[in-house]
Amino acid sequence: MQVYTGLQAGSYRFSAMLTGQNAEYAAQSTFSIDTVGPVVNITSGPDAISSGGLISFVFVSEAAAYFQCRWVNVSAGTTTGSFNNCTSPA
């Protein structure tokens, strides 16, 4: 397996050619490298002071983004579990 590193953001075409034949391209594949990560925005959530119970957050990003969420208890300085897949609203 050949590994290519250091590719910059942009569109690429990879070609594989047979040797010893007609030297025609046997296969091509195009792909893009995006080095800018998506931005997530929380568009609604509970008030800064809440009495507990059911709370919900709504968050959005670009269409192809997947989310992972977790809870951090800032007052106690503890984290509840690890990041897990989630959807909006959470």
Summary of the structure (lengths in Angstrom):
residues: 90
radius of gyration: 22.7
end to end distance: 41.3
largest distance: 74.7
contacts: 131
relative contact order: 0.16
helix: 0%
strand: 44%
